[in-house]
Amino acid sequence: MNRHSASWQIPSSTRRAAAHWRPATAVALTALLAGLTGCAASSASSNNSSGSASAPGSEEPAAEATEVTADQPRFATTYDGGVLIVDATTGEVLVDEPVEGFARLNAAGDGRHAMLSAEGAFRALDLGSWEQGHGDHSHYFAGPPAVTDVVVPAEQPGHVLAHLGQTALFDDATGTITLLDATALDADADPVIETLELPDAHHGVAAALADGSILTSLGTEDGRNTAAAYARADADGHREIVAQNEDCPGLHGAAIAAEETVAFGCEDGMLIYQDGAFTKAEAADTYARIGNQAEDAESPIVLGDYKVDPDAEQERPTRVSLVDTRDASIDLVELEASYTFRGLGRTVDGGGLVFGMDGTLRQIDVETGEVTDSLELMGSWEEPEDWQQPMPTLAVDGDLAYVTEPETAQVHVVDLAAWELERSIDLPQTPNEITGRS
């Protein structure tokens, strides 16, 4: 089966057209994923489909891929009118694909693919290089990258959250959650595990946990203040809400911390779910929005932004939050430089990264709150009034950090282990969003 597409087009037949569940097949995802809807109130129905593909880390490499002697990191970056896939070592543009409308990028969760969110759908990009672990060593593979035929229709594609091989996609226009098997994105098996339709559409977020439960926001177009835990689906495909909390005004975003703790961003702190119950991490300020987070699944501490002016059209915070999920405490770190929601990241060992508007990348010890390192990458810059416009953006892929510089049409590649600029890559287009493979 050809899993690669020559162009980014969503045919009209993929639109959501029926109020019932319908299993998808990998042979014709772009035609069959429409209509995956159901019912949800205190319980919800879900469509379950099993996939037979194994993870890229354990499967036989694809026929067109070649084992190489060292990792060949790659990144994807959007621009006005398309998306690029770039070799992070040579700077060669490997794919330049037209895309209509504003597009967003997220790592898919398998160390190889990225999810491209654009008008009408989520779509998988195969960056074409990956690592296959073998105990105390690894093998590396590289092949042609591509825009794939793995397409999940969404009227308004929103948050993407990957965890333990499952990737949750949220459609803001319908309130539909689609769970993908991230390890099956390059296999002939259908990567859709199930879909779940919430009672109301809203700008939401969801996460799938190892025990089969789904954590999600609940809300309407008018607001969000509730998070809920749905139990594993029963034999009839129904999910029951087993825990719910309404104490999260302005709920936005979620992060998965150590021991599968899920923290939802609120306008007065964070709402934490752990061991079947919710706990509130209350901020000291009356209004304290932690709506953007950077997670590390092995760290109990979530790095977040911290905004305290509810009336500001464009607040420029200089403090970040460290939310300790072990005791629901919040510590603040003063950076003496402002930053944006696109400037948060985590290192492979759980350290915090913040790229500031002074052009400097900072590393934070999340346990102590100390800024341990700083690296100047560019001059000072200003946040655009429109959040969709290009601005310097941070993405982390293993021991590499990528920082875009739209003004020069460059991506700066930072070796985090050595804490030094490795290279700056000139691009043929002005970069906007960016992601690596993880």
N, C-alpha and C positions, 0 to 999 in steps of 0.2 A: 504494500500500500504506500502511496506517495503521501508523506506527512508534511511536505513542504509546499508552500504556495508562492506563486509568482507575484502576487499583489495583495494589498490589504483592502479587501472588499467584503462587506457583510451583506449577503443577498437578502432580499425582503422576506424570503421564506424562513429566515431564522428568527423572526420577530415572535415575541411571546403571544400565543394566539389561543390557548385553551386552558381551562381551569381544571386540569387533571394531570396526574403524574404519567410520564412516559419515559421509559428507559432509552438511553442514548447508546449508539454504537460507534466504535472508533472509526468505522468505514466512512461514515457520513456525519461527523459531528456538526459541521456547519449547517446541515439541513435539519437535523433531528433534535438539537438541544432546545429548540423553541417549545414553549408550552409546558415546561417542567414546573408546574405549580401545584399547590395543594391547600390544605386548610390548617390554621393554627389559632389556638386561643390559649387556654391553659395547657392544652396539648397540641401536638402538631403531627402531621403525617409527613413521612419522608420516603423518597424513592431510593432504594438501595440497589446498587449494581456492583458486582465484584470485578476486580481487575486481576489479570494474571501476570502482569509485568513485574519484574523485580527492579530494585533500585539501580540507578546508573552506577552506584558504588559497588554493586555486586554482580550486575549482569555482564554478559559478554559484550564487548564494545561493538558499536555499529559498524557495518561493513565498510562505510566510507571513512571511518575514523582510523587513525594510526597511532600506535603507541609511540610516545616521544620521551626523550631523556629527562626533560624538566617540565614543570608546569608552564602552560602558555595562557596566562590570564587575559581575559577579554572583558570589555564592558559595553553596555548599550547606553546610548544617549539620544534623547529626542531633540528635535529642532522644529521650527515652524514649517510644517509640511512633511515631516517624515521622521524616521528613526535610523540611527547608525549603529552598527556593531563594529567595534574597533579592537584591534590587537593592541593590548596595553604595553607590550614590549617594543614592537616596531612602529606603532602608530598607524599602521595600515588600516584603511577603511575596508572592511571585509563585506559589509552589507550596507546598502543605502536604499531604504524602502520608503516609498511615499505613504503618508498617513494623513487622512483628513481630520481637521479639528484639533483641539487640544488633547495631547496624549500624556499619559503618566506611566511610570515604570516601577516595578517592585521585583525583587528576587522571588523566584517561584518556590524555593525551599529544598531543591534537590542538588544544589551545587553546580548546576549546569544551565538551567533555563531561567528566563525572566518572564514576567507577565506584563504585557502591554495593554493598558486600559485606554481605549479611545471610543469615539462615538459608536454606540451600538453593541459593544462587545469587549470582553477580555480575550486576549490572544497570547499564546505561548511563543516566545522567541527562543530558539535553540542557539546559545552562544557557541556551541560546538567544541568546548574544551572542558575537561573535568578530571577529577582525581579519584582513583580507585584504591581504597586503603586495604592493605594486606598485613594486619598485625603491626609489626614495628616498622613497616615501610609502606611506600605508596607507589602506584603506577599512574602514569599520566597519559591521557589520550587527547587528541585534537583532530578535528575534521571540519568540514564546511559548515559555517553557521547559517541559519536560515530563519525566516518567518514561517512558522509551521501552520498546519491546518487545524490545530487544536484551538477551537473557538468556543467560548461560552457567551451566548448572547446576553446582553444586559442593557436595559433602556438607559440607565445612568450608572455605569460602572464606578464603584467606590473603593472602599478599603480592601486591601489584600493582606492577610495575615497567615504566615506559614509556621507550622510547628510539627516536628516529628514525622515528616513525610506527608502531612495533610495540609492543604492550602485552602483557606476559607475566602471565598469571593463574595462581596456584598453588593447587591444591586439596590441603590438608593431609591430608585423610582418605583420598585415593586416590593421591597422588603424581603427579597428572596436571597437566601444563602445557598451557595453552591460549594460543596466540598470536593476537592480534587485529590486524587492520589498523585502526589508530586513525583513519585518514583515511576509512574507510568506515562509520563508526558512524551517519551520517545519510544513507546512500545505500541503494538497493535491493539492492546487492550484499551477499553474505554476508561479514561482517567476519572470520570465522574463517579464519585462514591455515592453521593445522595444530594438532594436539594431539600430545602426547608423554607417554607413561606411563613413569615411572621404576620401577626395580626394587622400591622399598619406599616406602610412605607415610611422611611425616614433615612437621614444620613447616618448610617449605622456601621457597626463593626462586629465581627464574630471570630471565635477561635474554637478549634476542635482539640480536645484533650485525649490522652492515651486511653482513658477508660471508656471512651465512646461518647462522653457528654459534649455538649456544645454550649459555650458561654457566648452571650450576645447582648447587645443593647436592645431595648424596646423603646419605642417612641412614635411620634407622628411628625408630620411636616411642620407642626407648630412648636415642637420642642422634644427634648430627650432628657430624662432624669432617672431612667430605670435600667438595671442590668439583671439578667436572668440566666439560670443554668437549666438547660434541658437535659434530662437523663438520656441514656442510650436508648435508641429506638427499640420497641418491643417487636414481637413476631409479626404484628400487623403493620409495622412501619410507623407507629405513633410514638411521639416523644412527649413526656410530661415535664412541666416545670417543677423542679425539686427545690429551688432556692431563688429568691427574688429580693431585690432591694431598690427602693425608689429614692435613695438619698444621694443622687449624683446629678445635680443641676448642670445643664449644658453638656451632658456626656459627649465626649469626643475622643476617639482613639482608644486603643488598648495595647498592653504589653504583656508578654509572658515571661515571668521570672522563674527563679529556681523552684523546684518541686511543683512545677505546673501551677504556680500561682499566677492568676490573671488580675492585672490592675487596669481599671478603666479611668480615663482622665475626666475630671470634673472641674467645675468653676470654683470649688472651695477645697480642693485637695484631690485625692484619688480614692476610688472604691475598690477594695481588694477582695478577691475570692480565693479561698484556700480551704482545703479539706471539707468542702461541702457547705461553707458558710461565708457570708460577706462581713467585712470589717471596713470601717472608714478611717482613712488617714486624713485627719483634719489639718488644714493649713492655719497658720497663725493669723493671716490676713482674712478679712471678711470675704473679699473677692480675691481668689487666687486660682487662675485658670492654668491647669496643667494638661493642655489639650493635645500636646505632641510629645511623644515618648520615644526613647531608644532603649531597646531591650537586649538582654543577654540571658538565654535560657538556663544558664548555670549560675547566674548571679542573683542574689535575693534583692538587689537594689535596682530600681528603675531610674534612669536618667530622664528628666523631663524639662520642658520649658517652664516659665513662671511669669505670668502676667497679672498685674494687680489693678489695672485701670479699665473698668467695664465700659467707659465712655470713649475710650481712645479708638480712633479709626485705624491707627497703625501704631501700636505700642512697640517700643524698642527696648525690650528688657535687657538688663545686664546681669541678672542672676539666673542660675539654673537650679532645678530641684533634684534632690536625691531622695527618693522614696524607698525606705527600708520596709519591705513586705513582712519581715520577721516580727516587727513590733509596731507597724503602721505609723512610723515616725517620718517626718519630712525635715531634711536639712537643706539649707540654701548655700550656694557658692557664688560669691561675687567675682565676676570676670573682669570688670572694668572695661568691658567692650560689649556692645549689643550684638545680637545674632538673630537668625530667623528660624522658622520651623524646619528649614532644609539644612540646618547646620549641626544636627545632633547625630552621634554615632557611637558605636562601641568597638573596642579592640577585641582580639580573639581571647584575651585573658580577662575580659570583663571591664576593662578601664573605660572611662568616659571620654568622648571626643566632642569638642565644640569648635566650629569654625565661625569666627567673628567677623563683624563688618569692618574691623581694622585690618583684615587680610591675614589674620593669624590663626593657625590651628593650635588648639590647646588640648592637653591630655590631663584628665582628672582622676585621682585615686578616689574611687567612689566610696570606699570605706572611711577615709579620713576627710574627704572634701578638699584635699590639697591639689592645687594645680602643679603638676610635676614637670611638665614640659611645654614648650611653646615653639612654634615654627612659623616664621613669616613666609607667606606664599605669594602675596600680591599687595597692592596698595589698598587704601581704604575705599569702601564702596557704599552705596546707599540702596536700601530696599525699595523696589518699585512699588507704586501704589497698587497695581494689579498683581495679585499673588501668582497668577498664571504666567506672568512675563518672566523671561530668563533672569536668574540671579545666581550668584555663586552657590553651589550645592555640593554637599558632602555625601559620599557613599563609601562603604567599607567592604572589602572582599578579602578575608583572611588577613595577611600581614600587609596588605596594600590599602591605601586610602586614595580615592579619586576626588578631586575638587575641581569643579568647573569654573572657568573665568569667561563669562560671556563677552566681556568687553574686548578680549583678545582672541576669542574663539579657540580657547585652549582648554585642555584637561591636564591638571597637574597630578602626577603619580607620586605618592609618598610611600616610602618604605617605613612602615611603622616600627618594625623591630630595630632598625638602625636610626630611626627618627630623623630622616633626611629626605630631601626632594630627590627622587630617582630620575625623573625626566618630566618634561612638559611637551604635550602632544598638540600639534596644530591640527585643527579640524576644518573641513570645507564649509561647515555651517556653524551657526551660533548655538552652542549647547544649552539645553534647558534642564530637563530631569535626567538623572543618571542612575544606573545600578550596575553592580558586578554580578557574580554568580551566586553570592551568598549574602 
